[in-house]
Amino acid sequence: MSLPEVSSSGRKVGFVSLGCPKALVDSERILTQLKVEGYDIVQTYDDADVVVVNTCGFIDSAVTESLDAIGEAMAENGKVIVTGCLGKRPEQIRAAHPGVLAITGPQDYQSVMSAVYKALPPQHNPFTDLVLKRADDNDIGIKLTPKHYAYLKISEGCNHRCSFCIIPSMRGDLVSRPIDDVLREAEKLAMGGVKELLVISQDTSAYGVDVKYAERSWRGKQYQTRMKALCEGLSELGLWTRLHYVYPYPHVDDIIPLMADGKLLPYLDIPFQHASPRVLKLMKRPGAVDKTLERIQRWRDIAPDITIRSTFIVGFPGETEAEFEELLDFLDEAQLDRVGAFAYSPVDGAAANALPDPVPEEVKQERLARFMERQAEISEAKLADKVGSVQRCLVDAVDGDLAIARSMADAPEIDGLVQIQNGLEAGLRPGQFVDVQIMGSDDHDLYGEAMIDD
């Protein structure tokens, strides 16, 4: 467990947080509520009176990791409450670990708290018990990220039914947060020292469709609950704002001018998943690949510095060698900046499991290797093109003489880094912006020196 030590006057709770950034935000909310309720958050199993494990259950490897984490907590402590996505499969958890105290699903904060109350009844304090104890949705609370960046979750759930995905069965249909609540939270984060906001959801571009884009007021101005209006509001805070999990709807085009004008980071995380129209149809994903390529070029015409990150699945059931070659051709044409890829893995409960013609495992792995080799060449060339340029960077850490930073093209933990050779000499510190003269590059990272005023 690696969490901030939070001391109060209550009982002691350990916490293990697994999974994606959306799950991390759930963990932050639970931890904040525990703090408000007077519980101590501790670092070790030995110090904890009970342990909460926030799980992931999207793919088989995540399920295994979650079950292992529960098992470790049971072995080291013995009193364990399970929450998160794997909590939607209580029978699987009970089969492996029948002694867990309680199991709740994702976003079910009150059930987690109820389970904690049962295991560790709150201590009675006659001076504070009459005060309403609730973690305000807009309170910064406990953060599990460094002080200078934060994830901003704008909605829960998803209305799509991609055949390889079980997220809707775990997290439900789309539920958008009111835009004024989101903007107020962002404002508080900015006031608390956050320099970069990472906007996350299951489908960021669908934001507001469930509430028919209802208008709300913030700072005396009306904003519709939709992606473009959200970006316009966030731009008022003067932070780096980075968009993740953007579904490629046509209205994504509307936010590119904001990037060109410097109001939004020129960065889009769009999981295209594949490039063969037939495979995309099997995935129940948009399949107009030619239009996608046209749009990418149009985005670059408007915002030449835009970084496009994506993820792909290779070896999907029925994928032929010719269709895989279509995917490689797409990479060559699209020239995406950052790419992740996965060999298809069956997910318990996913519709794709019933598709015919599964690709043999050795073929999947061979295609994955070829895919990543092709993309590595593209990424290396695009990074080499930045040598000699000056990049605005945000410092994440200082390590000896080096400062470790990220450019506008780099999201934390999933993209590359900028290693600043004279970080110590320049007196850099985490959370500081700095202009960096880029001196070199490799497959993933850039190297340079901070520009120091004489």
C-alpha positions as CSV (number, residue, x, y, z in Angstrom):
1,M,0.0,0.0,0.0
2,S,1.4,3.4,-1.0
3,L,-0.9,6.1,0.2
4,P,-0.7,9.5,1.9
5,E,-0.5,9.1,5.7
6,V,-3.7,10.8,7.0
7,S,-3.9,11.1,10.7
8,S,-7.1,12.0,12.7
9,S,-8.6,10.6,15.8
10,G,-10.4,7.6,14.4
11,R,-9.8,3.9,13.7
12,K,-7.2,2.7,11.2
13,V,-8.0,1.8,7.6
14,G,-5.5,0.4,5.0
15,F,-6.3,1.0,1.3
16,V,-5.1,-0.7,-1.9
17,S,-6.1,1.0,-5.2
18,L,-5.9,-0.8,-8.5
19,G,-7.0,-0.2,-12.0
20,C,-7.4,2.8,-14.3
21,P,-7.5,6.5,-13.5
22,K,-11.3,6.4,-13.2
23,A,-10.9,3.8,-10.4
24,L,-8.2,6.0,-8.9
25,V,-10.7,8.9,-8.6
26,D,-13.1,6.5,-6.9
27,S,-10.4,5.6,-4.4
28,E,-9.7,9.3,-3.8
29,R,-13.4,9.9,-3.0
30,I,-13.6,6.9,-0.6
31,L,-10.4,8.0,1.2
32,T,-11.6,11.5,1.5
33,Q,-14.9,10.3,3.0
34,L,-13.0,8.1,5.4
35,K,-11.0,11.1,6.5
36,V,-14.1,13.2,7.0
37,E,-15.6,10.4,9.1
38,G,-12.6,10.4,11.4
39,Y,-10.7,7.3,10.3
40,D,-6.9,7.1,10.0
41,I,-5.5,6.0,6.7
42,V,-2.4,3.9,7.3
43,Q,0.4,2.6,5.1
44,T,0.9,-1.0,6.3
45,Y,-1.3,-4.1,6.8
46,D,0.0,-4.5,10.3
47,D,-1.2,-1.0,11.3
48,A,-4.7,-1.4,9.7
49,D,-7.8,-2.6,11.6
50,V,-9.4,-3.2,8.2
51,V,-8.2,-3.1,4.6
52,V,-10.2,-1.8,1.6
53,V,-9.2,-3.1,-1.8
54,N,-10.5,-1.2,-4.9
55,T,-10.3,-3.7,-7.7
56,C,-10.2,-3.8,-11.5
57,G,-12.0,-6.5,-13.5
58,F,-11.8,-5.5,-17.1
59,I,-9.4,-8.1,-18.5
60,D,-8.2,-11.4,-17.3
61,S,-4.8,-10.1,-16.1
62,A,-6.6,-7.3,-14.1
63,V,-8.8,-9.9,-12.5
64,T,-5.8,-12.0,-11.5
65,E,-4.0,-8.9,-10.1
66,S,-7.1,-8.0,-8.1
67,L,-7.6,-11.5,-6.7
68,D,-3.9,-11.6,-5.8
69,A,-4.2,-8.2,-4.0
70,I,-7.2,-9.4,-2.1
71,G,-5.4,-12.6,-1.2
72,E,-2.3,-10.7,0.0
73,A,-4.5,-8.4,2.2
74,M,-6.3,-11.4,3.6
75,A,-3.0,-13.2,4.4
76,E,-1.4,-10.1,5.9
77,N,-4.4,-8.6,7.7
78,G,-7.5,-10.9,7.5
79,K,-10.2,-8.2,7.6
80,V,-10.8,-7.1,4.0
81,I,-13.6,-5.1,2.2
82,V,-13.6,-5.4,-1.6
83,T,-15.0,-2.7,-3.9
84,G,-14.5,-1.7,-7.6
85,C,-15.2,-3.3,-10.9
86,L,-14.5,-6.9,-9.8
87,G,-17.1,-6.4,-7.1
88,K,-19.7,-6.9,-9.8
89,R,-18.6,-10.6,-9.7
90,P,-19.0,-11.4,-6.0
91,E,-19.2,-15.1,-6.7
92,Q,-15.7,-15.1,-8.2
93,I,-14.3,-13.2,-5.3
94,R,-16.1,-15.4,-2.7
95,A,-14.8,-18.6,-4.5
96,A,-11.2,-17.4,-4.2
97,H,-11.5,-15.6,-0.8
98,P,-14.6,-16.7,1.1
99,G,-13.6,-14.7,4.2
100,V,-13.8,-11.2,2.9
101,L,-16.1,-9.0,5.0
102,A,-18.0,-7.3,2.3
103,I,-18.1,-6.8,-1.5
104,T,-19.4,-3.7,-3.3
105,G,-19.4,-2.6,-6.9
106,P,-17.7,0.4,-8.5
107,Q,-18.8,4.0,-7.5
108,D,-20.8,2.6,-4.6
109,Y,-19.2,4.8,-2.0
110,Q,-21.9,4.6,0.6
111,S,-21.9,0.8,0.6
112,V,-18.1,0.9,1.2
113,M,-18.6,3.3,4.1
114,S,-21.4,1.1,5.5
115,A,-19.0,-1.9,5.4
116,V,-16.3,0.1,7.2
117,Y,-18.9,1.2,9.9
118,K,-19.8,-2.4,10.5
119,A,-16.1,-3.5,10.8
120,L,-15.0,-0.4,12.7
121,P,-17.9,1.5,14.3
122,P,-17.2,5.2,14.3
123,Q,-16.1,6.6,17.6
124,H,-18.7,8.7,19.4
125,N,-17.7,12.3,19.9
126,P,-20.5,14.4,21.4
127,F,-18.9,17.6,20.2
128,T,-18.8,16.7,16.6
129,D,-21.6,14.1,16.1
130,L,-24.2,16.9,15.5
131,V,-22.1,18.2,12.6
132,L,-23.0,16.9,9.2
133,K,-20.1,14.7,8.0
134,R,-19.9,14.5,4.2
135,A,-17.1,14.8,1.7
136,D,-18.1,17.7,-0.6
137,D,-18.0,16.7,-4.3
138,N,-16.0,19.8,-4.9
139,D,-13.5,19.4,-2.1
140,I,-10.0,18.5,-3.2
141,G,-9.8,15.9,-0.4
142,I,-7.1,13.2,-0.6
143,K,-5.3,12.9,-3.9
144,L,-3.3,9.9,-5.1
145,T,-1.5,11.9,-7.8
146,P,1.3,14.4,-7.3
147,K,0.2,17.8,-6.2
148,H,0.6,19.4,-9.6
149,Y,-1.8,17.2,-11.7
150,A,-5.1,15.6,-11.1
151,Y,-7.7,13.5,-12.8
152,L,-11.1,15.2,-13.4
153,K,-13.8,12.6,-13.9
154,I,-16.8,14.1,-15.8
155,S,-19.1,11.1,-16.0
156,E,-19.7,7.5,-15.1
157,G,-20.7,4.6,-17.3
158,C,-21.0,4.2,-21.1
159,N,-23.8,3.9,-23.7
160,H,-21.8,1.9,-26.2
161,R,-21.8,-1.8,-26.4
162,C,-18.4,-2.7,-27.9
163,S,-18.3,-6.4,-28.3
164,F,-14.9,-6.8,-26.4
165,C,-15.9,-4.6,-23.5
166,I,-17.9,-5.3,-20.3
167,I,-17.6,-1.8,-18.7
168,P,-21.4,-1.0,-19.2
169,S,-22.3,-4.2,-17.2
170,M,-19.9,-3.0,-14.4
171,R,-20.4,0.7,-14.4
172,G,-23.8,1.1,-16.1
173,D,-24.9,3.6,-18.8
174,L,-23.6,7.1,-19.2
175,V,-24.3,9.4,-16.2
176,S,-22.8,12.9,-16.8
177,R,-21.9,15.1,-13.8
178,P,-23.5,18.6,-13.9
179,I,-21.1,20.9,-15.7
180,D,-21.1,23.5,-12.9
181,D,-20.0,20.8,-10.4
182,V,-17.2,19.8,-12.7
183,L,-16.0,23.4,-13.2
184,R,-16.2,24.2,-9.5
185,E,-14.1,21.1,-8.7
186,A,-11.6,22.1,-11.4
187,E,-11.4,25.6,-9.9
188,K,-10.7,24.2,-6.4
189,L,-8.0,22.0,-7.8
190,A,-6.4,25.0,-9.5
191,M,-6.6,26.9,-6.2
192,G,-4.9,23.9,-4.5
193,G,-1.9,24.1,-6.8
194,V,-2.9,21.7,-9.6
195,K,-1.2,22.8,-12.9
196,E,-2.6,20.0,-15.2
197,L,-6.1,18.5,-15.4
198,L,-6.6,15.1,-17.1
199,V,-10.2,14.9,-18.1
200,I,-11.4,11.3,-17.9
201,S,-14.6,9.2,-18.4
202,Q,-15.6,6.1,-20.3
203,D,-16.6,8.3,-23.3
204,T,-15.6,12.0,-22.9
205,S,-17.1,13.1,-26.2
206,A,-20.5,11.8,-25.1
207,Y,-20.5,14.1,-22.1
208,G,-24.0,15.6,-21.5
209,V,-26.0,13.5,-24.0
210,D,-27.9,11.8,-21.1
211,V,-29.0,15.1,-19.7
212,K,-29.8,16.6,-23.1
213,Y,-26.9,19.1,-22.7
214,A,-28.6,20.9,-19.8
215,E,-27.4,24.4,-19.1
216,R,-25.9,25.3,-15.7
217,S,-24.3,28.5,-14.4
218,W,-20.6,29.0,-13.4
219,R,-18.9,32.3,-12.7
220,G,-22.0,34.1,-13.9
221,K,-22.1,32.5,-17.3
222,Q,-24.2,29.7,-18.8
223,Y,-22.6,26.5,-20.0
224,Q,-24.2,23.6,-21.7
225,T,-23.3,20.2,-20.4
226,R,-21.3,19.1,-23.4
227,M,-17.6,18.6,-24.2
228,K,-16.9,21.8,-26.1
229,A,-18.5,24.0,-23.4
230,L,-16.6,22.1,-20.7
231,C,-13.3,22.8,-22.5
232,E,-14.2,26.4,-22.9
233,G,-14.9,26.7,-19.1
234,L,-11.8,24.8,-18.2
235,S,-9.7,27.1,-20.4
236,E,-10.7,30.0,-18.1
237,L,-8.5,28.5,-15.3
238,G,-5.2,28.8,-17.2
239,L,-4.2,25.2,-16.6
240,W,-3.0,22.5,-18.9
241,T,-6.2,20.6,-19.8
242,R,-5.7,17.2,-21.5
243,L,-8.6,15.1,-22.9
244,H,-8.6,11.3,-22.5
245,Y,-11.0,8.5,-23.8
246,V,-12.5,10.6,-26.6
247,Y,-14.8,8.7,-28.9
248,P,-14.3,9.8,-32.5
249,Y,-17.6,11.6,-33.0
250,P,-17.8,14.4,-35.7
251,H,-18.2,17.1,-33.0
252,V,-14.7,16.4,-31.8
253,D,-13.7,18.6,-34.7
254,D,-15.2,21.6,-32.8
255,I,-12.6,21.5,-30.0
256,I,-9.5,21.6,-32.3
257,P,-9.7,25.4,-32.8
258,L,-9.4,25.7,-28.9
259,M,-6.1,23.7,-29.2
260,A,-4.9,26.0,-32.0
261,D,-5.7,29.0,-29.8
262,G,-3.8,27.6,-26.8
263,K,-6.9,27.2,-24.7
264,L,-6.6,23.4,-24.5
265,L,-3.6,21.2,-24.8
266,P,-3.1,20.0,-28.4
267,Y,-3.6,16.4,-27.4
268,L,-6.3,13.8,-28.1
269,D,-6.5,10.3,-26.7
270,I,-8.8,8.5,-29.1
271,P,-8.9,4.6,-28.9
272,F,-9.4,3.8,-32.6
273,Q,-9.0,0.0,-31.8
274,H,-8.6,-1.1,-35.4
275,A,-8.6,0.0,-39.1
276,S,-10.3,-2.8,-40.9
277,P,-14.0,-1.9,-41.5
278,R,-15.1,-5.6,-41.1
279,V,-13.2,-6.0,-37.8
280,L,-14.5,-2.7,-36.5
281,K,-18.0,-3.9,-37.3
282,L,-17.4,-7.0,-35.3
283,M,-16.1,-4.8,-32.5
284,K,-19.2,-2.6,-32.9
285,R,-17.0,0.4,-33.4
286,P,-17.2,3.2,-36.1
287,G,-15.8,1.8,-39.3
288,A,-15.3,4.8,-41.7
289,V,-11.5,4.6,-41.8
290,D,-11.1,6.8,-44.8
291,K,-13.0,9.6,-43.1
292,T,-11.0,9.1,-40.0
293,L,-7.8,9.7,-41.9
294,E,-9.3,12.8,-43.5
295,R,-10.3,14.1,-40.1
296,I,-6.8,13.5,-38.6
297,Q,-5.3,15.5,-41.5
298,R,-7.9,18.3,-41.0
299,W,-7.0,18.4,-37.3
300,R,-3.4,18.8,-38.1
301,D,-4.1,21.5,-40.6
302,I,-5.9,23.5,-37.9
303,A,-3.6,22.6,-35.0
304,P,-0.2,21.5,-36.4
305,D,1.2,20.7,-33.0
306,I,-1.5,18.3,-32.1
307,T,-0.5,15.0,-30.5
308,I,-2.8,12.0,-31.2
309,R,-2.6,9.0,-29.0
310,S,-4.5,5.8,-29.6
311,T,-4.9,2.2,-28.6
312,F,-5.5,-0.9,-30.8
313,I,-6.4,-4.5,-30.4
314,V,-4.6,-7.1,-32.6
315,G,-5.7,-10.6,-33.1
316,F,-9.4,-10.0,-32.6
317,P,-11.6,-13.0,-33.4
318,G,-11.8,-13.4,-37.2
319,E,-9.0,-11.0,-38.0
320,T,-7.2,-12.2,-41.2
321,E,-3.7,-11.5,-42.2
322,A,-5.0,-9.1,-44.9
323,E,-7.0,-7.2,-42.3
324,F,-4.0,-7.0,-40.0
325,E,-2.0,-5.5,-42.9
326,E,-4.8,-2.9,-43.3
327,L,-4.1,-1.9,-39.7
328,L,-0.4,-1.5,-40.5
329,D,-1.2,0.5,-43.5
330,F,-3.4,2.8,-41.3
331,L,-0.4,3.3,-39.0
332,D,1.7,4.4,-41.9
333,E,-0.9,6.8,-43.2
334,A,-2.1,8.2,-39.8
335,Q,1.4,8.7,-38.4
336,L,0.0,8.7,-34.8
337,D,2.3,10.1,-32.1
338,R,1.6,7.7,-29.3
339,V,0.2,4.2,-29.6
340,G,-0.5,1.4,-27.3
341,A,-1.6,-2.1,-28.4
342,F,-2.9,-5.3,-26.9
343,A,-3.3,-8.8,-28.2
344,Y,-7.0,-9.7,-27.9
345,S,-7.8,-11.5,-24.7
346,P,-11.3,-12.9,-24.0
347,V,-13.1,-11.1,-21.2
348,D,-15.6,-13.0,-19.2
349,G,-19.1,-11.8,-20.2
350,A,-18.0,-10.0,-23.4
351,A,-20.0,-10.6,-26.6
352,A,-16.8,-11.1,-28.6
353,N,-16.3,-14.4,-26.9
354,A,-19.0,-16.0,-29.1
355,L,-17.4,-14.8,-32.4
356,P,-16.0,-17.5,-34.7
357,D,-12.5,-18.0,-35.9
358,P,-10.4,-17.1,-32.9
359,V,-6.8,-16.2,-33.8
360,P,-4.2,-18.6,-32.4
361,E,-2.2,-17.2,-29.5
362,E,1.1,-17.4,-31.3
363,V,-0.3,-15.5,-34.3
364,K,-1.7,-12.8,-32.0
365,Q,1.7,-12.3,-30.3
366,E,3.5,-12.3,-33.7
367,R,1.2,-9.6,-35.0
368,L,1.5,-7.6,-31.8
369,A,5.3,-7.6,-32.2
370,R,5.1,-6.5,-35.8
371,F,2.6,-3.8,-34.9
372,M,4.7,-2.4,-32.2
373,E,7.9,-2.5,-34.3
374,R,6.1,-0.5,-37.0
375,Q,4.8,2.1,-34.6
376,A,8.2,2.3,-32.9
377,E,9.7,3.5,-36.2
378,I,7.0,6.1,-36.5
379,S,7.3,7.3,-32.9
380,E,11.1,7.5,-33.1
381,A,11.0,9.6,-36.3
382,K,8.4,12.0,-34.8
383,L,10.5,12.5,-31.7
384,A,13.6,13.0,-33.7
385,D,11.8,15.8,-35.6
386,K,11.6,17.7,-32.3
387,V,15.3,17.8,-31.8
388,G,16.4,21.4,-31.9
389,S,13.0,22.7,-30.9
390,V,12.0,24.3,-27.6
391,Q,9.3,22.5,-25.7
392,R,7.2,23.8,-22.8
393,C,7.4,21.2,-20.1
394,L,6.0,20.4,-16.7
395,V,8.4,19.0,-14.1
396,D,7.3,15.8,-12.4
397,A,10.4,15.0,-10.3
398,V,14.0,15.8,-9.7
399,D,16.5,12.9,-9.6
400,G,20.1,14.0,-8.9
401,D,21.2,16.3,-11.6
402,L,18.2,15.4,-13.8
403,A,14.7,16.8,-13.8
404,I,12.1,14.5,-15.1
405,A,9.4,16.4,-17.0
406,R,6.6,16.0,-19.6
407,S,5.9,18.1,-22.7
408,M,2.4,19.0,-23.9
409,A,2.6,15.7,-25.9
410,D,3.0,13.5,-22.8
411,A,0.3,12.3,-20.4
412,P,1.6,11.0,-17.1
413,E,2.4,7.3,-16.9
414,I,1.3,6.4,-20.4
415,D,3.5,8.5,-22.7
416,G,7.1,9.6,-22.8
417,L,9.3,11.9,-20.7
418,V,11.6,14.8,-21.2
419,Q,14.8,14.3,-19.3
420,I,16.3,17.7,-18.4
421,Q,20.0,17.3,-18.0
422,N,20.6,20.5,-16.1
423,G,17.6,20.2,-13.8
424,L,19.5,20.6,-10.6
425,E,21.6,23.5,-11.9
426,A,18.4,25.2,-13.1
427,G,16.9,24.8,-9.6
428,L,13.8,23.0,-11.0
429,R,11.2,21.6,-8.7
430,P,8.1,19.4,-9.3
431,G,5.1,21.3,-10.5
432,Q,7.2,24.0,-12.3
433,F,6.8,24.9,-16.0
434,V,10.0,25.3,-17.9
435,D,11.1,25.8,-21.5
436,V,13.5,23.1,-22.6
437,Q,15.9,23.1,-25.6
438,I,15.6,19.5,-27.0
439,M,19.1,18.1,-27.7
440,G,18.3,14.4,-28.4
441,S,15.6,11.6,-28.5
442,D,15.1,7.9,-28.6
443,D,12.1,5.6,-29.2
444,H,10.1,7.1,-26.3
445,D,11.7,10.1,-24.6
446,L,13.3,13.4,-25.3
447,Y,16.5,14.9,-23.7
448,G,17.3,18.5,-23.3
449,E,18.4,21.4,-21.2
450,A,16.3,24.0,-19.3
451,M,16.7,27.4,-20.8
452,I,18.1,29.6,-18.0
453,D,18.0,33.3,-18.2
454,D,21.5,34.9,-18.0
